[in-house]
Each structure stands twice: as structure tokens, then as C-alpha cells.
């Protein structure tokens, strides 16, 4: 990448801000009409990344694959208390492994982690992985991450190795489909007050990207939170816990304040069991970064989700944010700039994950709200 002067960067940044402003204006109008707003961009806009879905037609569940061409470096921020992962420990800065070949996100809770084997098989068949010094053997490193969607439909149906293999077969650099697809098929939000008769809502998978000259940042979010989803610009709830009569939002934060004031602990019943709610975030860029640097970028990107989800990182959450570099270009823009831009992009993508979802039995989506 050619080095941006300060003036060029400022112009690019202002252009980006202007596009965000225009998107917000249109997005607000779309929200008023309870219709999802389209916005060009996908994590696959980052060169070196292919993505694909497998969605199970038997119940709302599925998996999504991200496959990396060439040398891809990754870091992770595990701020949730109960993440479900496979080989995620290799992304710690102290690990000598600095390249991964794929990331598989799946439904099915901890039971869904067995599906990672399908992605490994696909990559091995395509001669992708570390040279193990053994003829005709390549060892792919595939990190796995899960959300819990077992409450929707028959919990005995969950992604397996064949589902992951099909998600890899479907992977391409094309615009990635959003909503009730892949790992987002069974995602839900606003579940913290279900013990109080306040049902949550349907969510899904969202993706977007940001271009500044040759620099590209992409984001993917699967919102599966106990918390409400907020518009970070206005603070208004977009999706989340519904009043028992379904005619408005319960406002989890406000409800918690009321319940905690003078209430006996026996009356405080919240849905925050470990492993039951996990928001998965992936940010990716074509700018070269080390694993340690990407770990910090992942931490910063997590704050973007925190602006749009409340409460977030609860004791039962398994929230995980992955940061990927495909190492295609160099840039003088440092960790803090890329991290800040990624955080803003993640906030917008969280909203996309609910705006592009569709209702399923027992879980209404934003587009079908009647208030």
C-alpha cells in the first residue's frame, strides 16, 4: 500500500464519516419502517478471505466457515466468562503458532465443536496446512467457536463435520449472505429477563466492511446475547427483551435498576446460565500485524460490540472477538487507529445482525415488530 499523508488520511476519514452519516440517515428511516437497511460491504472484501454458510433446514442452526489464503495471522479477545472454542488457546501471544488456515463458527453449543473436523478435512484435502515433514500430509489449523442455539427446535439436531465441510465447499469471496443463515440461523438476543416473562427476539449474522484507500477492514458479527441491541448513535433499543404483552421493550438496564432497588435476592431471577449466550465477532484487515498486535485490536473491537449490546460480557456470556490479518499490505496507521475503526465497524455490524434477521416460531424479528 502507498503511504497515506496526513492530509490524504484526513480526507479519507472525512469521506468515511460522511458515508456513515448518510447511511445512518437512511438507516433510521428504514428502522422506522421496520425494514432491514442494505449497506454494501462484507468481511470477504478483505483480500485473502473466503466465507461460506451451511444452514440446516430441519431447525434453526448451522455453521459458517472463514478460509484464509496465504499467511493469515490471528489474535483473540475472550472477555466472556464461558467461551466455547477449539484451539483458541493457540491464538494467545505466547503461542509459537502465528498462522491459521480457517475459522469455523457453529451453532449447537459445546456439542457443535465436533463439526470443526469437517473443516479440517476439507482443508487437508485441498493441501492447505502446515508441512509436517511427512509426504502428502498437511495439517490445517482451524479455530472453532460456538454459540448456543439449542433452545430453538429439536436440540438433537446440530451441526456436525459434514455440515462444516459443506460450509467450506460454499466458501467464496462473494458478498456473504446475512440474517438467518449459517451460524446465525439460531441466534437470539434479549434473553436476560426471560425468567420475568420477557421474551427475547430473533437475531442473526451481520457483516460489513470499510475501505480507506488500499486499506480494508471487514467485520462479521453473530449476536446471540442476553442483552438488548442498541443504536450507538441514539442509545435507543432496536431489539431485545420484550414486555410480557409484546407491546414494547422491557429495557433490561432500566428493569435491573428497578429490581435491584429494595428487592430481596429471592425475587431476582435472571437468565444468565454459563455457555447459553455468546456473541461472536470477527474483524479482519489486509494490513500486516503480528499476533500480539492483533490481540490488542481484538480488545478494541470488543468495545464496539459493547456500545451496541447491553448488558455485555456477563458472567454467563462466552463472548469472543477474533482479529485476523491477511498480511497483504503495510501501513503507517498503527494499532490504535485500526482498532478504533474496527470498533466503530463492529457497532454497525451488530445492528445489521438483527435488522437482517427473520422471525421464527417463538422469536420475533425487528422487521415484524408491531409497535
FENMO-V978005 format. One record per backbone hydrogen bond with DSSP energy under -0.5 kcal/mol. CO is the residue of the C=O (numbers start at 1). NH is the residue of the N-H. E is the energy in kcal/mol with one decimal. If there is no record, write none. Layout:
[[CO	NH	E] [CO	NH	E]]
//
This chain:
[[5	9	-2.8] [6	10	-2.6] [7	11	-2.4] [8	12	-2.5] [9	13	-2.9] [10	14	-2.7] [11	15	-2.3] [12	16	-2.2] [13	17	-2.8] [14	18	-2.7] [15	19	-2.2] [16	20	-2.3] [17	21	-2.6] [18	22	-2.5] [19	23	-2.5] [20	24	-2.6] [21	25	-2.3] [22	26	-2.3] [23	27	-3.2] [24	28	-2.8] [25	29	-1.6] [26	30	-2.3] [27	31	-2.5] [28	32	-2.0] [29	33	-1.3] [30	35	-2.5] [31	34	-1.7] [36	38	-0.5] [42	45	-2.3] [43	46	-1.4] [45	47	-0.6] [46	49	-1.4] [48	69	-2.4] [50	67	-2.9] [51	172	-2.0] [52	65	-2.8] [54	63	-2.4] [56	59	-0.5] [56	61	-0.6] [59	61	-1.5] [61	56	-2.3] [62	107	-2.3] [63	54	-2.5] [64	105	-2.7] [65	52	-1.9] [66	103	-2.5] [67	50	-2.4] [70	72	-0.8] [72	100	-2.0] [73	325	-2.7] [75	323	-2.7] [77	79	-1.0] [77	321	-2.0] [83	85	-0.7] [84	146	-1.8] [86	144	-2.2] [87	90	-1.6] [88	91	-1.9] [89	92	-1.5] [92	95	-2.1] [96	98	-0.7] [100	72	-0.5] [101	68	-1.9] [102	143	-2.2] [103	66	-2.4] [103	105	-0.5] [104	145	-2.3] [105	64	-3.1] [106	147	-2.1] [108	111	-0.9] [109	112	-2.2] [110	113	-1.3] [111	114	-0.9] [112	115	-2.0] [113	116	-1.6] [114	117	-1.2] [115	118	-1.9] [115	119	-0.8] [116	119	-0.6] [116	120	-2.1] [117	121	-2.3] [118	122	-2.1] [119	123	-2.4] [120	124	-2.5] [121	125	-2.4] [122	126	-1.3] [123	128	-2.7] [124	127	-1.7] [130	132	-0.7] [130	139	-2.1] [134	137	-1.8] [136	138	-0.5] [137	132	-1.2] [138	140	-0.7] [139	130	-2.6] [140	142	-0.7] [141	101	-2.6] [141	102	-1.4] [141	143	-0.5] [143	104	-2.8] [144	86	-2.2] [145	106	-2.4] [147	109	-2.7] [147	149	-0.6] [149	152	-1.7] [151	153	-0.7] [153	155	-0.8] [154	157	-2.1] [156	158	-0.7] [160	164	-2.0] [161	165	-2.2] [162	166	-2.0] [163	167	-1.9] [164	168	-2.1] [165	169	-2.1] [166	170	-1.7] [168	171	-1.1] [172	51	-2.6] [179	181	-2.1] [179	205	-1.9] [181	184	-2.1] [182	185	-1.9] [184	187	-1.2] [187	203	-2.4] [189	201	-2.5] [191	194	-1.5] [192	271	-2.2] [193	196	-2.0] [193	198	-1.9] [194	197	-1.6] [197	199	-0.8] [199	242	-3.1] [201	189	-2.6] [204	223	-1.2] [205	179	-3.0] [206	221	-2.7] [208	219	-2.6] [210	217	-2.5] [212	215	-1.9] [215	212	-2.6] [216	286	-1.3] [217	210	-2.8] [218	284	-2.5] [219	208	-1.9] [220	282	-2.8] [221	206	-2.7] [221	223	-0.6] [222	224	-0.7] [222	280	-1.8] [224	278	-0.9] [225	191	-0.8] [226	192	-2.2] [227	190	-1.7] [228	230	-0.5] [228	310	-2.1] [229	238	-3.4] [229	239	-1.4] [230	232	-0.8] [231	234	-0.6] [231	235	-3.4] [236	231	-2.6] [239	229	-3.5] [241	250	-2.5] [241	251	-0.6] [243	246	-2.8] [248	243	-3.4] [251	255	-2.7] [252	256	-2.7] [253	257	-1.7] [254	258	-1.9] [255	259	-2.8] [256	260	-2.5] [257	261	-0.9] [260	262	-1.0] [264	267	-2.3] [265	268	-1.3] [267	269	-1.1] [268	270	-0.6] [270	272	-1.2] [273	276	-1.6] [277	318	-1.8] [278	280	-0.6] [279	320	-2.0] [280	222	-2.7] [281	322	-3.1] [282	220	-2.4] [283	324	-2.7] [284	218	-3.1] [285	326	-2.2] [286	328	-1.8] [286	329	-2.4] [290	294	-2.5] [291	295	-1.9] [292	296	-1.5] [293	297	-2.0] [294	298	-2.6] [295	299	-1.8] [296	300	-2.3] [297	301	-2.7] [298	302	-1.8] [299	303	-0.8] [300	303	-0.8] [300	304	-0.6] [301	304	-1.0] [301	305	-1.1] [302	306	-1.8] [303	307	-1.2] [304	308	-0.6] [305	308	-1.0] [305	309	-1.3] [308	230	-2.8] [310	228	-3.0] [314	81	-0.9] [314	317	-0.6] [316	275	-1.4] [316	277	-0.7] [317	81	-0.9] [317	82	-3.1] [319	80	-2.0] [320	281	-2.5] [321	77	-2.6] [322	283	-2.9] [323	75	-2.3] [324	285	-2.0] [325	73	-2.4] [329	288	-2.4] [334	338	-2.2] [335	339	-3.0] [336	340	-2.1] [337	341	-2.5] [338	342	-2.5] [339	343	-2.1] [340	344	-1.9] [341	345	-2.1] [342	346	-2.4] [343	347	-2.0] [344	348	-1.8] [345	349	-2.0] [346	350	-2.4] [347	351	-1.3] [348	352	-1.6] [349	353	-1.7] [350	354	-0.8] [351	354	-1.0] [351	355	-2.4] [352	356	-1.9] [354	357	-0.9] [354	366	-0.6] [360	363	-2.5] [363	360	-2.2] [364	202	-2.3] [365	368	-1.6] [366	369	-1.7]]
//
